């Protein structure tokens, strides 16, 4: 791998220390409305500011700003209503937000600011800098703060990867132009990561940030493996609600996980360069617990696709992430995962705990219905055309659709209360039959309709059983079925035990059929877990009576099938059985893969009697 080491050379090159890159939030008190300016660079300037980016804020009422400055001077972002622009003059009635920042890895100075209290369906103008040294003036507009919306998703621009920075920049710019011309009301520009090829290369950053759309529509950054190796990513991108301790970076590497809520969607963006999956899972659990109820959809984004179709799909680090993250993602109720890294397009089947959720789902289906824990994973192809990877010939059972034509793509994503539609299009023609904006793939995700239920507290007095009734109870008082310590069995760990026996008595003269079944949930130990499918059993009738019959043995899912993660029969009696009592028992057998993390795991075995 080679690197383009070109960088800005006009500034001193010592390390930034002790700088807090916090965002300053100020509430705008203006309530006027106006139209959008037709030109973003509408006002002349003599500016030393560069690399200006408009970012998404913590919610719809906020926007974050970032920029670079040649000198270490006090700077502000000024925001005003576009309706107050008269004869090209920046409005005197403007809000000034003091910026924070410090020395960058390139010897310049970065600046962050946040504006709050924006009004929906309103056009604003802004500039950054200081008196006598203002940037050009740019504009943005807010839209409805609730309801349907669409945003644009882009795979690895990775400017400089082809060693032709102008060519990569032209491709990136053209994709943005095609996408925003086609979807002029798009409300976010969402990147899958790898904005540049060389993490500290400011020439590449300048090229990536060249398109004006990055100053007009809120940008959502993701930390890619080509971004992480420098603090430049952190210094260029002002992401909201950053937790630098989760997915942490280092003194020389960018890191941190962040989240925001936009129109009833909770977005979580993790730094997948960090292999500390326990930290990621703990952070996601915390954010979903605190904010999941505020959103109708939950979207997770990270760079390293775990369900992709090309060369990276079989990388050791990808396999590691794929073995750990999917169960946590399903448990959290994440709906969609947006990814990059493999420079080819793919979408998964709906996956629950990493397994196909619905065996009947057809490849390439244009609509899918997710049950609880069902997740759709999407991997974006290159938005700039700087690099493509060939699909692996072997194919992958988790993929519903994949594509590699080596032409630029983007995805238009439409969100409504009831549906999440991802349409992936070509921003570059692929022959006469597939012009610009022809569709590569499209899928609409909806969720299974669950009964409209509520909870009520119930109380019942159960009398002594009278003749002619069906009664069942659990023998013994031990509430925990302790399987002890699992032992090494070569390619898996094994543990055995037995349930507390079940006493079934049926004195109904009709001899109606009855059955007792059970199902186990996932085994958990703090943030760690493994599937209940690894538990199996061997039912038996230890005291016969009433024509009771033991259910069929169920193997651990380590060997075959789904184990006790699906409802399985412990015992039953058919219609017309004789009256009487029987005792049902079952030996338990647990076989788990050797890569399950050590710990004391617990699960709930739910017993159900039908009569």
Number of C-alpha atoms within 10 A of each C-alpha: 3 8 13 16 13 12 15 12 10 10 14 12 13 11 13 17 10 8 11 9 17 18 24 15 18 17 14 17 12 14 11 13 16 15 13 18 18 8 10 18 16 16 15 12 14 10 16 13 23 19 20 27 25 25 26 28 27 19 18 23 18 21 26 25 28 27 25 25 24 16 16 14 11 12 24 21 26 23 23 23 26 24 17 19 17 9 6 11 12 21 18 9 13 18 20 20 22 20 24 21 24 23 25 25 22 21 21 20 22 29 32 29 27 27 23 20 16 21 22 16 13 20 22 24 25 25 24 31 25 17 8 9 14 21 23 20 22 23 24 21 23 21 15 13 16 13 10 15 19 19 21 23 23 29 31 32 30 31 32 26 23 15 14 11 21 14 16 25 25 18 23 28 22 18 25 23 17 17 25 19 11 12 14 11 15 20 22 21 24 20 27 30 28 26 28 27 26 26 25 24 23 20 18 27 23 16 21 24 20 19 17 16 19 20 24 21 24 26 26 22 24 29 28 28 21 21 26 27 19 21 22 22 25 21 22 22 25 29 28 23 15 17 15 15 12 23 23 21 21 13 11 13 17 24 29 24 27 23 25 20 22 20 20 22 19 23 22 21 25 26 28 25 24 18 14 14 17 17 16 22 20 15 20 23 17 12 17 20 11 10 14 21 12 14 15 14 23 22 19 19 27 25 27 26 26 29 29 32 31 25 15 21 21 15 10 10 15 16 14 15 17 16 15 21 17 20 21 24 24 18 15 18 19 24 24 21 24 24 31 30 29 29 29 29 29 27 28 24 28 27 23 23 20 23 16 18 18 16 9 7 15 12 13 17 14 14 16 19 15 20 18 16 21 26 28 21 24 26 28 29 35 30 31 32 27 26 22 21 19 15 22 14 8 8 12 15 11 19 21 17 18 22 17 19 17 18 21 30 31 28 27 21 20 17 20 18 15 11 16 20 19 23 18 25 22 25 26 23 17 15 8 7 8 14 14 19 17 16 16 19 20 19 18 17 21 18 15 12 9 8 6 5 6 5 5 6 4 5 6 5 5 6 6 6 11 10 10 14 11 21 15 15 12 15 14 10 7 10 7 11 15 13 16 10 12 15 12 13 13 9 11 16 17 20 18 18 15 16 21 19 17 22 17 24 21 26 19 16 13 13 20 17 14 18 19 21 17 16 19 22 18 19 19 17 14 12 11 20 19 21 20 25 25 26 28 27 25 17 23 21 20 15 12 14 19 20 15 26 19 21 21 14 17 21 22 23 20 17 11 11 15 19 26 24 21 14 15 22 20 27 25 23 21 15 11 13 19 19 19 17 19 20 22 26 22 23 15 20 20 23 24 24 15 14 12 14 12 10 12 12 13 17 17 14 16 11 16 14 17 10 13
